[in-house]
């Protein structure tokens, strides 16, 4: 299902979920990373890693809401 907030396609939502699953498997006890979740549909829209300073995907909370990386 397409969400008007995050605008993820089903294929993109599947890709993001698989990325989070991989992160949980390889770095499950590491608090430096976290998933970004769409507030409307609950799908994973991105991953932020504060230690390594990278972001994969998007943050649907909107401009002005800080997401460190």
C-alpha positions in Angstrom: 0.0 0.0 0.0 1.3 3.5 -0.9 1.4 6.0 2.0 1.0 9.7 1.2 3.4 10.7 4.0 6.5 8.5 3.3 5.5 7.7 -0.4 7.3 4.4 -0.2 6.4 1.8 -2.8 5.9 -1.8 -1.6 9.3 -2.7 -3.1 11.0 0.2 -1.2 9.3 -0.7 2.0 10.5 -4.3 1.6 14.1 -3.1 0.9 14.1 -0.9 4.0 12.8 -3.7 6.2 15.5 -6.1 4.9 18.1 -3.4 5.7 16.8 -3.1 9.2 16.8 -6.9 9.6 20.4 -7.0 8.5 21.4 -4.2 10.9 19.6 -6.0 13.8 21.4 -9.3 12.9 24.9 -7.7 12.6 24.6 -4.8 15.1 21.6 -5.6 17.3 23.3 -4.6 20.5 24.7 -1.4 19.0 22.8 1.8 20.2 24.5 4.0 17.6 22.0 3.2 14.8 18.2 3.4 14.7 15.4 3.0 12.2 13.3 5.9 11.0 9.6 5.0 11.0 6.7 6.7 9.2 4.3 8.0 11.7 1.3 7.3 9.4 1.9 3.8 8.0 4.5 2.5 10.4 6.9 1.4 7.6 10.7 1.8 8.0 11.7 4.8 5.9 15.4 5.0 6.8 18.3 4.1 9.0 20.5 6.6 10.9 24.0 5.7 12.2 25.2 8.4 14.6 28.7 6.8 15.1 29.5 6.3 11.5 27.7 9.5 10.4 25.4 8.1 7.7 21.7 8.0 6.8 20.1 5.5 4.4 16.6 6.4 3.3 14.5 9.4 4.4 13.0 10.9 7.5 9.2 11.6 7.1 9.0 13.8 10.2 9.5 16.8 8.0 11.9 19.7 7.9 13.0 21.2 11.1 13.0 18.0 13.1 16.7 17.2 13.8 18.1 13.8 12.7 21.7 13.5 13.7 24.1 11.4 11.7 
